[in-house]
Amino acid sequence: MKGEKMTAKDVLGEGALNQLRQALGEERAGGIVGALDALLANRRLATLLFAVLDVALIVVAVKLFRTAVVHD
């Protein structure tokens, strides 16, 4: 996979893209496909952003749990 560019068409397949276009229309489907292509082109950045988001969600969950359980 290294050095190989993947597109939304590669990931979803032609049939799924056609169904998406029929369900959402050309304009909205084009926006989603464009966003997916950008995400696939920048996988390292996307992985980093999702990792940071995961850590932030865990911190928030721990704080909520502590406030719910610990009584002063």
CHARMM-style PDB file with segment names, atoms N, HN, CA, C and O in Angstrom:
ATOM      1  N   MET     1       0.806  -1.197   0.000  1.00  0.00      PROA
ATOM      2  CA  MET     1       0.000   0.000   0.000  1.00  0.00      PROA
ATOM      3  C   MET     1       0.851   1.264   0.000  1.00  0.00      PROA
ATOM      4  O   MET     1       0.366   2.333  -0.368  1.00  0.00      PROA
ATOM      5  N   LYS     2       2.109   1.156   0.406  1.00  0.00      PROA
ATOM      6  HN  LYS     2       2.503   0.286   0.706  1.00  0.00      PROA
ATOM      7  CA  LYS     2       2.932   2.353   0.483  1.00  0.00      PROA
ATOM      8  C   LYS     2       3.190   2.888  -0.916  1.00  0.00      PROA
ATOM      9  O   LYS     2       3.595   2.149  -1.813  1.00  0.00      PROA
ATOM     10  N   GLY     3       2.952   4.173  -1.088  1.00  0.00      PROA
ATOM     11  HN  GLY     3       2.623   4.773  -0.359  1.00  0.00      PROA
ATOM     12  CA  GLY     3       3.155   4.795  -2.369  1.00  0.00      PROA
ATOM     13  C   GLY     3       1.990   4.616  -3.329  1.00  0.00      PROA
ATOM     14  O   GLY     3       1.962   5.222  -4.400  1.00  0.00      PROA
ATOM     15  N   GLU     4       1.048   3.801  -2.951  1.00  0.00      PROA
ATOM     16  HN  GLU     4       1.071   3.309  -2.081  1.00  0.00      PROA
ATOM     17  CA  GLU     4      -0.106   3.524  -3.804  1.00  0.00      PROA
ATOM     18  C   GLU     4      -1.247   4.458  -3.426  1.00  0.00      PROA
ATOM     19  O   GLU     4      -1.648   4.514  -2.263  1.00  0.00      PROA
ATOM     20  N   LYS     5      -1.764   5.180  -4.392  1.00  0.00      PROA
ATOM     21  HN  LYS     5      -1.439   5.134  -5.337  1.00  0.00      PROA
ATOM     22  CA  LYS     5      -2.862   6.107  -4.107  1.00  0.00      PROA
ATOM     23  C   LYS     5      -4.183   5.376  -4.235  1.00  0.00      PROA
ATOM     24  O   LYS     5      -4.450   4.710  -5.235  1.00  0.00      PROA
ATOM     25  N   MET     6      -5.003   5.511  -3.210  1.00  0.00      PROA
ATOM     26  HN  MET     6      -4.787   6.052  -2.397  1.00  0.00      PROA
ATOM     27  CA  MET     6      -6.334   4.925  -3.236  1.00  0.00      PROA
ATOM     28  C   MET     6      -7.345   6.047  -3.415  1.00  0.00      PROA
ATOM     29  O   MET     6      -7.151   7.163  -2.932  1.00  0.00      PROA
ATOM     30  N   THR     7      -8.406   5.738  -4.102  1.00  0.00      PROA
ATOM     31  HN  THR     7      -8.564   4.832  -4.494  1.00  0.00      PROA
ATOM     32  CA  THR     7      -9.479   6.701  -4.295  1.00  0.00      PROA
ATOM     33  C   THR     7     -10.765   6.124  -3.722  1.00  0.00      PROA
ATOM     34  O   THR     7     -10.824   4.953  -3.345  1.00  0.00      PROA
ATOM     35  N   ALA     8     -11.780   6.952  -3.662  1.00  0.00      PROA
ATOM     36  HN  ALA     8     -11.732   7.903  -3.968  1.00  0.00      PROA
ATOM     37  CA  ALA     8     -13.080   6.493  -3.176  1.00  0.00      PROA
ATOM     38  C   ALA     8     -13.618   5.381  -4.064  1.00  0.00      PROA
ATOM     39  O   ALA     8     -14.276   4.459  -3.582  1.00  0.00      PROA
ATOM     40  N   LYS     9     -13.341   5.466  -5.346  1.00  0.00      PROA
ATOM     41  HN  LYS     9     -12.806   6.215  -5.737  1.00  0.00      PROA
ATOM     42  CA  LYS     9     -13.797   4.428  -6.276  1.00  0.00      PROA
ATOM     43  C   LYS     9     -13.131   3.097  -5.959  1.00  0.00      PROA
ATOM     44  O   LYS     9     -13.772   2.050  -6.046  1.00  0.00      PROA
ATOM     45  N   ASP    10     -11.849   3.124  -5.592  1.00  0.00      PROA
ATOM     46  HN  ASP    10     -11.328   3.974  -5.522  1.00  0.00      PROA
ATOM     47  CA  ASP    10     -11.142   1.902  -5.219  1.00  0.00      PROA
ATOM     48  C   ASP    10     -11.718   1.294  -3.945  1.00  0.00      PROA
ATOM     49  O   ASP    10     -11.855   0.075  -3.836  1.00  0.00      PROA
ATOM     50  N   VAL    11     -12.051   2.143  -2.994  1.00  0.00      PROA
ATOM     51  HN  VAL    11     -11.939   3.133  -3.082  1.00  0.00      PROA
ATOM     52  CA  VAL    11     -12.524   1.669  -1.694  1.00  0.00      PROA
ATOM     53  C   VAL    11     -13.969   1.193  -1.766  1.00  0.00      PROA
ATOM     54  O   VAL    11     -14.293   0.102  -1.296  1.00  0.00      PROA
ATOM     55  N   LEU    12     -14.828   2.007  -2.351  1.00  0.00      PROA
ATOM     56  HN  LEU    12     -14.565   2.892  -2.732  1.00  0.00      PROA
ATOM     57  CA  LEU    12     -16.260   1.703  -2.355  1.00  0.00      PROA
ATOM     58  C   LEU    12     -16.688   0.822  -3.515  1.00  0.00      PROA
ATOM     59  O   LEU    12     -17.600   0.007  -3.376  1.00  0.00      PROA
ATOM     60  N   GLY    13     -16.047   0.978  -4.639  1.00  0.00      PROA
ATOM     61  HN  GLY    13     -15.307   1.640  -4.753  1.00  0.00      PROA
ATOM     62  CA  GLY    13     -16.462   0.256  -5.833  1.00  0.00      PROA
ATOM     63  C   GLY    13     -17.427   1.094  -6.661  1.00  0.00      PROA
ATOM     64  O   GLY    13     -18.075   2.012  -6.159  1.00  0.00      PROA
ATOM     65  N   GLU    14     -17.501   0.756  -7.925  1.00  0.00      PROA
ATOM     66  HN  GLU    14     -16.974   0.010  -8.333  1.00  0.00      PROA
ATOM     67  CA  GLU    14     -18.337   1.530  -8.851  1.00  0.00      PROA
ATOM     68  C   GLU    14     -19.819   1.427  -8.504  1.00  0.00      PROA
ATOM     69  O   GLU    14     -20.549   2.414  -8.602  1.00  0.00      PROA
ATOM     70  N   GLY    15     -20.267   0.244  -8.101  1.00  0.00      PROA
ATOM     71  HN  GLY    15     -19.674  -0.558  -8.022  1.00  0.00      PROA
ATOM     72  CA  GLY    15     -21.683   0.053  -7.770  1.00  0.00      PROA
ATOM     73  C   GLY    15     -22.119   0.902  -6.591  1.00  0.00      PROA
ATOM     74  O   GLY    15     -23.184   1.518  -6.623  1.00  0.00      PROA
ATOM     75  N   ALA    16     -21.303   0.935  -5.555  1.00  0.00      PROA
ATOM     76  HN  ALA    16     -20.437   0.434  -5.529  1.00  0.00      PROA
ATOM     77  CA  ALA    16     -21.642   1.730  -4.371  1.00  0.00      PROA
ATOM     78  C   ALA    16     -21.640   3.221  -4.699  1.00  0.00      PROA
ATOM     79  O   ALA    16     -22.478   3.970  -4.195  1.00  0.00      PROA
ATOM     80  N   LEU    17     -20.711   3.649  -5.533  1.00  0.00      PROA
ATOM     81  HN  LEU    17     -20.031   3.040  -5.942  1.00  0.00      PROA
ATOM     82  CA  LEU    17     -20.683   5.062  -5.927  1.00  0.00      PROA
ATOM     83  C   LEU    17     -21.926   5.437  -6.729  1.00  0.00      PROA
ATOM     84  O   LEU    17     -22.483   6.521  -6.554  1.00  0.00      PROA
ATOM     85  N   ASN    18     -22.355   4.540  -7.605  1.00  0.00      PROA
ATOM     86  HN  ASN    18     -21.903   3.659  -7.747  1.00  0.00      PROA
ATOM     87  CA  ASN    18     -23.576   4.809  -8.377  1.00  0.00      PROA
ATOM     88  C   ASN    18     -24.796   4.893  -7.468  1.00  0.00      PROA
ATOM     89  O   ASN    18     -25.658   5.750  -7.661  1.00  0.00      PROA
ATOM     90  N   GLN    19     -24.871   4.006  -6.478  1.00  0.00      PROA
ATOM     91  HN  GLN    19     -24.171   3.310  -6.322  1.00  0.00      PROA
ATOM     92  CA  GLN    19     -25.981   4.045  -5.522  1.00  0.00      PROA
ATOM     93  C   GLN    19     -25.948   5.338  -4.712  1.00  0.00      PROA
ATOM     94  O   GLN    19     -26.990   5.938  -4.443  1.00  0.00      PROA
ATOM     95  N   LEU    20     -24.756   5.760  -4.330  1.00  0.00      PROA
ATOM     96  HN  LEU    20     -23.910   5.273  -4.548  1.00  0.00      PROA
ATOM     97  CA  LEU    20     -24.607   7.008  -3.588  1.00  0.00      PROA
ATOM     98  C   LEU    20     -25.072   8.196  -4.429  1.00  0.00      PROA
ATOM     99  O   LEU    20     -25.756   9.088  -3.928  1.00  0.00      PROA
ATOM    100  N   ARG    21     -24.704   8.200  -5.689  1.00  0.00      PROA
ATOM    101  HN  ARG    21     -24.149   7.475  -6.096  1.00  0.00      PROA
ATOM    102  CA  ARG    21     -25.132   9.282  -6.590  1.00  0.00      PROA
ATOM    103  C   ARG    21     -26.650   9.293  -6.767  1.00  0.00      PROA
ATOM    104  O   ARG    21     -27.265  10.358  -6.821  1.00  0.00      PROA
ATOM    105  N   GLN    22     -27.247   8.108  -6.857  1.00  0.00      PROA
ATOM    106  HN  GLN    22     -26.747   7.243  -6.813  1.00  0.00      PROA
ATOM    107  CA  GLN    22     -28.699   8.033  -7.012  1.00  0.00      PROA
ATOM    108  C   GLN    22     -29.406   8.489  -5.744  1.00  0.00      PROA
ATOM    109  O   GLN    22     -30.422   9.181  -5.813  1.00  0.00      PROA
ATOM    110  N   ALA    23     -28.879   8.108  -4.596  1.00  0.00      PROA
ATOM    111  HN  ALA    23     -28.054   7.546  -4.540  1.00  0.00      PROA
ATOM    112  CA  ALA    23     -29.529   8.431  -3.328  1.00  0.00      PROA
ATOM    113  C   ALA    23     -29.382   9.908  -2.964  1.00  0.00      PROA
ATOM    114  O   ALA    23     -30.331  10.523  -2.477  1.00  0.00      PROA
ATOM    115  N   LEU    24     -28.205  10.478  -3.196  1.00  0.00      PROA
ATOM    116  HN  LEU    24     -27.435   9.979  -3.592  1.00  0.00      PROA
ATOM    117  CA  LEU    24     -27.933  11.842  -2.748  1.00  0.00      PROA
ATOM    118  C   LEU    24     -27.953  12.884  -3.857  1.00  0.00      PROA
ATOM    119  O   LEU    24     -28.062  14.080  -3.587  1.00  0.00      PROA
ATOM    120  N   GLY    25     -27.849  12.447  -5.071  1.00  0.00      PROA
ATOM    121  HN  GLY    25     -27.760  11.475  -5.291  1.00  0.00      PROA
ATOM    122  CA  GLY    25     -27.717  13.390  -6.175  1.00  0.00      PROA
ATOM    123  C   GLY    25     -26.243  13.620  -6.486  1.00  0.00      PROA
ATOM    124  O   GLY    25     -25.368  13.351  -5.663  1.00  0.00      PROA
ATOM    125  N   GLU    26     -25.993  14.114  -7.672  1.00  0.00      PROA
ATOM    126  HN  GLU    26     -26.704  14.332  -8.341  1.00  0.00      PROA
ATOM    127  CA  GLU    26     -24.608  14.282  -8.135  1.00  0.00      PROA
ATOM    128  C   GLU    26     -23.803  15.252  -7.274  1.00  0.00      PROA
ATOM    129  O   GLU    26     -22.641  14.990  -6.964  1.00  0.00      PROA
ATOM    130  N   GLU    27     -24.411  16.363  -6.891  1.00  0.00      PROA
ATOM    131  HN  GLU    27     -25.355  16.576  -7.143  1.00  0.00      PROA
ATOM    132  CA  GLU    27     -23.667  17.402  -6.168  1.00  0.00      PROA
ATOM    133  C   GLU    27     -23.237  16.926  -4.782  1.00  0.00      PROA
ATOM    134  O   GLU    27     -22.067  17.046  -4.418  1.00  0.00      PROA
ATOM    135  N   ARG    28     -24.173  16.389  -4.014  1.00  0.00      PROA
ATOM    136  HN  ARG    28     -25.123  16.292  -4.309  1.00  0.00      PROA
ATOM    137  CA  ARG    28     -23.832  15.920  -2.663  1.00  0.00      PROA
ATOM    138  C   ARG    28     -22.904  14.714  -2.707  1.00  0.00      PROA
ATOM    139  O   ARG    28     -21.964  14.620  -1.918  1.00  0.00      PROA
ATOM    140  N   ALA    29     -23.164  13.798  -3.622  1.00  0.00      PROA
ATOM    141  HN  ALA    29     -23.927  13.874  -4.263  1.00  0.00      PROA
ATOM    142  CA  ALA    29     -22.299  12.627  -3.746  1.00  0.00      PROA
ATOM    143  C   ALA    29     -20.885  13.055  -4.129  1.00  0.00      PROA
ATOM    144  O   ALA    29     -19.908  12.489  -3.638  1.00  0.00      PROA
ATOM    145  N   GLY    30     -20.777  14.052  -5.002  1.00  0.00      PROA
ATOM    146  HN  GLY    30     -21.571  14.512  -5.400  1.00  0.00      PROA
ATOM    147  CA  GLY    30     -19.458  14.559  -5.383  1.00  0.00      PROA
ATOM    148  C   GLY    30     -18.715  15.152  -4.202  1.00  0.00      PROA
ATOM    149  O   GLY    30     -17.499  15.000  -4.089  1.00  0.00      PROA
ATOM    150  N   GLY    31     -19.439  15.825  -3.323  1.00  0.00      PROA
ATOM    151  HN  GLY    31     -20.428  15.948  -3.415  1.00  0.00      PROA
ATOM    152  CA  GLY    31     -18.814  16.376  -2.116  1.00  0.00      PROA
ATOM    153  C   GLY    31     -18.307  15.293  -1.191  1.00  0.00      PROA
ATOM    154  O   GLY    31     -17.211  15.400  -0.641  1.00  0.00      PROA
ATOM    155  N   ILE    32     -19.102  14.247  -1.018  1.00  0.00      PROA
ATOM    156  HN  ILE    32     -19.993  14.160  -1.465  1.00  0.00      PROA
ATOM    157  CA  ILE    32     -18.697  13.140  -0.148  1.00  0.00      PROA
ATOM    158  C   ILE    32     -17.512  12.398  -0.747  1.00  0.00      PROA
ATOM    159  O   ILE    32     -16.564  12.063  -0.037  1.00  0.00      PROA
ATOM    160  N   VAL    33     -17.560  12.142  -2.045  1.00  0.00      PROA
ATOM    161  HN  VAL    33     -18.330  12.414  -2.622  1.00  0.00      PROA
ATOM    162  CA  VAL    33     -16.452  11.453  -2.715  1.00  0.00      PROA
ATOM    163  C   VAL    33     -15.185  12.300  -2.640  1.00  0.00      PROA
ATOM    164  O   VAL    33     -14.098  11.765  -2.424  1.00  0.00      PROA
ATOM    165  N   GLY    34     -15.312  13.604  -2.814  1.00  0.00      PROA
ATOM    166  HN  GLY    34     -16.196  14.038  -2.990  1.00  0.00      PROA
ATOM    167  CA  GLY    34     -14.151  14.489  -2.709  1.00  0.00      PROA
ATOM    168  C   GLY    34     -13.546  14.485  -1.317  1.00  0.00      PROA
ATOM    169  O   GLY    34     -12.324  14.468  -1.162  1.00  0.00      PROA
ATOM    170  N   ALA    35     -14.404  14.500  -0.304  1.00  0.00      PROA
ATOM    171  HN  ALA    35     -15.396  14.514  -0.430  1.00  0.00      PROA
ATOM    172  CA  ALA    35     -13.910  14.458   1.073  1.00  0.00      PROA
ATOM    173  C   ALA    35     -13.225  13.128   1.363  1.00  0.00      PROA
ATOM    174  O   ALA    35     -12.186  13.093   2.022  1.00  0.00      PROA
ATOM    175  N   LEU    36     -13.803  12.037   0.874  1.00  0.00      PROA
ATOM    176  HN  LEU    36     -14.648  12.066   0.338  1.00  0.00      PROA
ATOM    177  CA  LEU    36     -13.195  10.722   1.080  1.00  0.00      PROA
ATOM    178  C   LEU    36     -11.862  10.620   0.353  1.00  0.00      PROA
ATOM    179  O   LEU    36     -10.907  10.059   0.890  1.00  0.00      PROA
ATOM    180  N   ASP    37     -11.787  11.153  -0.860  1.00  0.00      PROA
ATOM    181  HN  ASP    37     -12.563  11.608  -1.296  1.00  0.00      PROA
ATOM    182  CA  ASP    37     -10.516  11.151  -1.596  1.00  0.00      PROA
ATOM    183  C   ASP    37      -9.447  11.955  -0.855  1.00  0.00      PROA
ATOM    184  O   ASP    37      -8.291  11.538  -0.788  1.00  0.00      PROA
ATOM    185  N   ALA    38      -9.828  13.099  -0.302  1.00  0.00      PROA
ATOM    186  HN  ALA    38     -10.767  13.438  -0.356  1.00  0.00      PROA
ATOM    187  CA  ALA    38      -8.871  13.912   0.460  1.00  0.00      PROA
ATOM    188  C   ALA    38      -8.405  13.174   1.709  1.00  0.00      PROA
ATOM    189  O   ALA    38      -7.226  13.223   2.061  1.00  0.00      PROA
ATOM    190  N   LEU    39      -9.324  12.497   2.372  1.00  0.00      PROA
ATOM    191  HN  LEU    39     -10.282  12.458   2.086  1.00  0.00      PROA
ATOM    192  CA  LEU    39      -8.971  11.731   3.571  1.00  0.00      PROA
ATOM    193  C   LEU    39      -8.027  10.591   3.220  1.00  0.00      PROA
ATOM    194  O   LEU    39      -7.058  10.340   3.938  1.00  0.00      PROA
ATOM    195  N   LEU    40      -8.304   9.908   2.128  1.00  0.00      PROA
ATOM    196  HN  LEU    40      -9.090  10.112   1.545  1.00  0.00      PROA
ATOM    197  CA  LEU    40      -7.439   8.805   1.705  1.00  0.00      PROA
ATOM    198  C   LEU    40      -6.066   9.300   1.266  1.00  0.00      PROA
ATOM    199  O   LEU    40      -5.072   8.596   1.443  1.00  0.00      PROA
ATOM    200  N   ALA    41      -5.997  10.488   0.703  1.00  0.00      PROA
ATOM    201  HN  ALA    41      -6.805  11.060   0.559  1.00  0.00      PROA
ATOM    202  CA  ALA    41      -4.713  11.046   0.271  1.00  0.00      PROA
ATOM    203  C   ALA    41      -3.852  11.452   1.463  1.00  0.00      PROA
ATOM    204  O   ALA    41      -2.624  11.443   1.374  1.00  0.00      PROA
ATOM    205  N   ASN    42      -4.483  11.803   2.566  1.00  0.00      PROA
ATOM    206  HN  ASN    42      -5.481  11.810   2.639  1.00  0.00      PROA
ATOM    207  CA  ASN    42      -3.755  12.250   3.760  1.00  0.00      PROA
ATOM    208  C   ASN    42      -4.011  11.304   4.926  1.00  0.00      PROA
ATOM    209  O   ASN    42      -4.433  11.731   6.001  1.00  0.00      PROA
ATOM    210  N   ARG    43      -3.754  10.027   4.710  1.00  0.00      PROA
ATOM    211  HN  ARG    43      -3.412   9.680   3.837  1.00  0.00      PROA
ATOM    212  CA  ARG    43      -4.063   9.028   5.738  1.00  0.00      PROA
ATOM    213  C   ARG    43      -3.267   9.233   7.020  1.00  0.00      PROA
ATOM    214  O   ARG    43      -3.796   9.027   8.112  1.00  0.00      PROA
ATOM    215  N   ARG    44      -2.023   9.630   6.907  1.00  0.00      PROA
ATOM    216  HN  ARG    44      -1.593   9.797   6.020  1.00  0.00      PROA
ATOM    217  CA  ARG    44      -1.218   9.837   8.122  1.00  0.00      PROA
ATOM    218  C   ARG    44      -1.785  10.966   8.968  1.00  0.00      PROA
ATOM    219  O   ARG    44      -1.889  10.844  10.189  1.00  0.00      PROA
ATOM    220  N   LEU    45      -2.145  12.051   8.325  1.00  0.00      PROA
ATOM    221  HN  LEU    45      -2.060  12.150   7.334  1.00  0.00      PROA
ATOM    222  CA  LEU    45      -2.735  13.176   9.045  1.00  0.00      PROA
ATOM    223  C   LEU    45      -4.071  12.776   9.655  1.00  0.00      PROA
ATOM    224  O   LEU    45      -4.367  13.131  10.796  1.00  0.00      PROA
ATOM    225  N   ALA    46      -4.877  12.040   8.902  1.00  0.00      PROA
ATOM    226  HN  ALA    46      -4.637  11.752   7.975  1.00  0.00      PROA
ATOM    227  CA  ALA    46      -6.172  11.594   9.416  1.00  0.00      PROA
ATOM    228  C   ALA    46      -5.983  10.670  10.614  1.00  0.00      PROA
ATOM    229  O   ALA    46      -6.723  10.768  11.593  1.00  0.00      PROA
ATOM    230  N   THR    47      -5.006   9.782  10.547  1.00  0.00      PROA
ATOM    231  HN  THR    47      -4.405   9.703   9.752  1.00  0.00      PROA
ATOM    232  CA  THR    47      -4.732   8.879  11.666  1.00  0.00      PROA
ATOM    233  C   THR    47      -4.319   9.668  12.900  1.00  0.00      PROA
ATOM    234  O   THR    47      -4.773   9.373  14.005  1.00  0.00      PROA
ATOM    235  N   LEU    48      -3.468  10.662  12.722  1.00  0.00      PROA
ATOM    236  HN  LEU    48      -3.099  10.902  11.824  1.00  0.00      PROA
ATOM    237  CA  LEU    48      -3.043  11.498  13.837  1.00  0.00      PROA
ATOM    238  C   LEU    48      -4.223  12.248  14.439  1.00  0.00      PROA
ATOM    239  O   LEU    48      -4.371  12.294  15.661  1.00  0.00      PROA
ATOM    240  N   LEU    49      -5.065  12.836  13.590  1.00  0.00      PROA
ATOM    241  HN  LEU    49      -4.945  12.799  12.598  1.00  0.00      PROA
ATOM    242  CA  LEU    49      -6.223  13.581  14.093  1.00  0.00      PROA
ATOM    243  C   LEU    49      -7.187  12.679  14.849  1.00  0.00      PROA
ATOM    244  O   LEU    49      -7.701  13.067  15.898  1.00  0.00      PROA
ATOM    245  N   PHE    50      -7.439  11.474  14.330  1.00  0.00      PROA
ATOM    246  HN  PHE    50      -7.022  11.159  13.478  1.00  0.00      PROA
ATOM    247  CA  PHE    50      -8.331  10.551  15.028  1.00  0.00      PROA
ATOM    248  C   PHE    50      -7.723  10.072  16.343  1.00  0.00      PROA
ATOM    249  O   PHE    50      -8.452   9.857  17.311  1.00  0.00      PROA
ATOM    250  N   ALA    51      -6.402   9.902  16.397  1.00  0.00      PROA
ATOM    251  HN  ALA    51      -5.810  10.077  15.611  1.00  0.00      PROA
ATOM    252  CA  ALA    51      -5.751   9.506  17.643  1.00  0.00      PROA
ATOM    253  C   ALA    51      -5.877  10.605  18.690  1.00  0.00      PROA
ATOM    254  O   ALA    51      -6.160  10.324  19.854  1.00  0.00      PROA
ATOM    255  N   VAL    52      -5.671  11.848  18.286  1.00  0.00      PROA
ATOM    256  HN  VAL    52      -5.441  12.077  17.340  1.00  0.00      PROA
ATOM    257  CA  VAL    52      -5.820  12.976  19.214  1.00  0.00      PROA
ATOM    258  C   VAL    52      -7.266  13.080  19.687  1.00  0.00      PROA
ATOM    259  O   VAL    52      -7.518  13.326  20.866  1.00  0.00      PROA
ATOM    260  N   LEU    53      -8.210  12.896  18.779  1.00  0.00      PROA
ATOM    261  HN  LEU    53      -8.006  12.696  17.821  1.00  0.00      PROA
ATOM    262  CA  LEU    53      -9.627  12.922  19.150  1.00  0.00      PROA
ATOM    263  C   LEU    53      -9.962  11.797  20.124  1.00  0.00      PROA
ATOM    264  O   LEU    53     -10.716  12.009  21.074  1.00  0.00      PROA
ATOM    265  N   ASP    54      -9.414  10.613  19.903  1.00  0.00      PROA
ATOM    266  HN  ASP    54      -8.801  10.441  19.132  1.00  0.00      PROA
ATOM    267  CA  ASP    54      -9.643   9.490  20.819  1.00  0.00      PROA
ATOM    268  C   ASP    54      -9.133   9.802  22.219  1.00  0.00      PROA
ATOM    269  O   ASP    54      -9.820   9.539  23.206  1.00  0.00      PROA
ATOM    270  N   VAL    55      -7.937  10.360  22.308  1.00  0.00      PROA
ATOM    271  HN  VAL    55      -7.379  10.574  21.506  1.00  0.00      PROA
ATOM    272  CA  VAL    55      -7.372  10.700  23.614  1.00  0.00      PROA
ATOM    273  C   VAL    55      -8.231  11.754  24.305  1.00  0.00      PROA
ATOM    274  O   VAL    55      -8.493  11.657  25.503  1.00  0.00      PROA
ATOM    275  N   ALA    56      -8.665  12.751  23.557  1.00  0.00      PROA
ATOM    276  HN  ALA    56      -8.452  12.830  22.583  1.00  0.00      PROA
ATOM    277  CA  ALA    56      -9.513  13.796  24.144  1.00  0.00      PROA
ATOM    278  C   ALA    56     -10.828  13.212  24.655  1.00  0.00      PROA
ATOM    279  O   ALA    56     -11.289  13.582  25.734  1.00  0.00      PROA
ATOM    280  N   LEU    57     -11.428  12.313  23.898  1.00  0.00      PROA
ATOM    281  HN  LEU    57     -11.054  12.012  23.021  1.00  0.00      PROA
ATOM    282  CA  LEU    57     -12.677  11.683  24.340  1.00  0.00      PROA
ATOM    283  C   LEU    57     -12.469  10.826  25.583  1.00  0.00      PROA
ATOM    284  O   LEU    57     -13.330  10.792  26.461  1.00  0.00      PROA
ATOM    285  N   ILE    58     -11.347  10.142  25.664  1.00  0.00      PROA
ATOM    286  HN  ILE    58     -10.647  10.171  24.951  1.00  0.00      PROA
ATOM    287  CA  ILE    58     -11.052   9.334  26.847  1.00  0.00      PROA
ATOM    288  C   ILE    58     -10.882  10.226  28.064  1.00  0.00      PROA
ATOM    289  O   ILE    58     -11.394   9.907  29.137  1.00  0.00      PROA
ATOM    290  N   VAL    59     -10.174  11.336  27.919  1.00  0.00      PROA
ATOM    291  HN  VAL    59      -9.758  11.595  27.047  1.00  0.00      PROA
ATOM    292  CA  VAL    59      -9.984  12.268  29.037  1.00  0.00      PROA
ATOM    293  C   VAL    59     -11.325  12.806  29.512  1.00  0.00      PROA
ATOM    294  O   VAL    59     -11.574  12.871  30.716  1.00  0.00      PROA
ATOM    295  N   VAL    60     -12.183  13.188  28.591  1.00  0.00      PROA
ATOM    296  HN  VAL    60     -11.981  13.135  27.613  1.00  0.00      PROA
ATOM    297  CA  VAL    60     -13.507  13.696  28.956  1.00  0.00      PROA
ATOM    298  C   VAL    60     -14.322  12.609  29.644  1.00  0.00      PROA
ATOM    299  O   VAL    60     -14.997  12.881  30.637  1.00  0.00      PROA
ATOM    300  N   ALA    61     -14.270  11.390  29.134  1.00  0.00      PROA
ATOM    301  HN  ALA    61     -13.722  11.169  28.327  1.00  0.00      PROA
ATOM    302  CA  ALA    61     -15.020  10.291  29.742  1.00  0.00      PROA
ATOM    303  C   ALA    61     -14.535  10.012  31.160  1.00  0.00      PROA
ATOM    304  O   ALA    61     -15.347   9.771  32.053  1.00  0.00      PROA
ATOM    305  N   VAL    62     -13.228  10.042  31.378  1.00  0.00      PROA
ATOM    306  HN  VAL    62     -12.568  10.238  30.653  1.00  0.00      PROA
ATOM    307  CA  VAL    62     -12.685   9.811  32.721  1.00  0.00      PROA
ATOM    308  C   VAL    62     -13.127  10.917  33.664  1.00  0.00      PROA
ATOM    309  O   VAL    62     -13.505  10.643  34.803  1.00  0.00      PROA
ATOM    310  N   LYS    63     -13.085  12.154  33.212  1.00  0.00      PROA
ATOM    311  HN  LYS    63     -12.777  12.377  32.287  1.00  0.00      PROA
ATOM    312  CA  LYS    63     -13.514  13.271  34.065  1.00  0.00      PROA
ATOM    313  C   LYS    63     -14.991  13.157  34.410  1.00  0.00      PROA
ATOM    314  O   LYS    63     -15.374  13.384  35.558  1.00  0.00      PROA
ATOM    315  N   LEU    64     -15.824  12.811  33.442  1.00  0.00      PROA
ATOM    316  HN  LEU    64     -15.513  12.627  32.510  1.00  0.00      PROA
ATOM    317  CA  LEU    64     -17.250  12.636  33.714  1.00  0.00      PROA
ATOM    318  C   LEU    64     -17.489  11.496  34.698  1.00  0.00      PROA
ATOM    319  O   LEU    64     -18.322  11.611  35.597  1.00  0.00      PROA
ATOM    320  N   PHE    65     -16.764  10.406  34.529  1.00  0.00      PROA
ATOM    321  HN  PHE    65     -16.087  10.313  33.799  1.00  0.00      PROA
ATOM    322  CA  PHE    65     -16.900   9.270  35.433  1.00  0.00      PROA
ATOM    323  C   PHE    65     -16.483   9.650  36.849  1.00  0.00      PROA
ATOM    324  O   PHE    65     -17.149   9.297  37.822  1.00  0.00      PROA
ATOM    325  N   ARG    66     -15.373  10.374  36.948  1.00  0.00      PROA
ATOM    326  HN  ARG    66     -14.832  10.660  36.158  1.00  0.00      PROA
ATOM    327  CA  ARG    66     -14.900  10.769  38.278  1.00  0.00      PROA
ATOM    328  C   ARG    66     -15.881  11.707  38.967  1.00  0.00      PROA
ATOM    329  O   ARG    66     -16.101  11.589  40.173  1.00  0.00      PROA
ATOM    330  N   THR    67     -16.475  12.637  38.223  1.00  0.00      PROA
ATOM    331  HN  THR    67     -16.297  12.733  37.243  1.00  0.00      PROA
ATOM    332  CA  THR    67     -17.437  13.547  38.853  1.00  0.00      PROA
ATOM    333  C   THR    67     -18.712  12.814  39.241  1.00  0.00      PROA
ATOM    334  O   THR    67     -19.375  13.203  40.203  1.00  0.00      PROA
ATOM    335  N   ALA    68     -19.065  11.771  38.519  1.00  0.00      PROA
ATOM    336  HN  ALA    68     -18.527  11.455  37.737  1.00  0.00      PROA
ATOM    337  CA  ALA    68     -20.276  11.013  38.845  1.00  0.00      PROA
ATOM    338  C   ALA    68     -20.058  10.090  40.031  1.00  0.00      PROA
ATOM    339  O   ALA    68     -20.993   9.832  40.789  1.00  0.00      PROA
ATOM    340  N   VAL    69     -18.841   9.589  40.206  1.00  0.00      PROA
ATOM    341  HN  VAL    69     -18.081   9.799  39.591  1.00  0.00      PROA
ATOM    342  CA  VAL    69     -18.573   8.595  41.250  1.00  0.00      PROA
ATOM    343  C   VAL    69     -18.063   9.232  42.533  1.00  0.00      PROA
ATOM    344  O   VAL    69     -18.488   8.848  43.622  1.00  0.00      PROA
ATOM    345  N   VAL    70     -17.162  10.195  42.422  1.00  0.00      PROA
ATOM    346  HN  VAL    70     -16.817  10.507  41.537  1.00  0.00      PROA
ATOM    347  CA  VAL    70     -16.532  10.788  43.602  1.00  0.00      PROA
ATOM    348  C   VAL    70     -17.459  11.852  44.189  1.00  0.00      PROA
ATOM    349  O   VAL    70     -17.890  12.777  43.501  1.00  0.00      PROA
ATOM    350  N   HSD    71     -17.752  11.692  45.473  1.00  0.00      PROA
ATOM    351  HN  HSD    71     -17.402  10.940  46.032  1.00  0.00      PROA
ATOM    352  CA  HSD    71     -18.575  12.667  46.179  1.00  0.00      PROA
ATOM    353  C   HSD    71     -17.728  13.297  47.272  1.00  0.00      PROA
ATOM    354  O   HSD    71     -17.112  12.587  48.067  1.00  0.00      PROA
ATOM    355  N   ASP    72     -17.692  14.599  47.318  1.00  0.00      PROA
ATOM    356  HN  ASP    72     -18.193  15.175  46.672  1.00  0.00      PROA
ATOM    357  CA  ASP    72     -16.890  15.291  48.343  1.00  0.00      PROA
ATOM    358  C   ASP    72     -17.599  15.340  49.659  1.00  0.00      PROA
ATOM    359  OT1 ASP    72     -17.067  15.884  50.626  1.00  0.00      PROA
TER     360      ASP     72
END
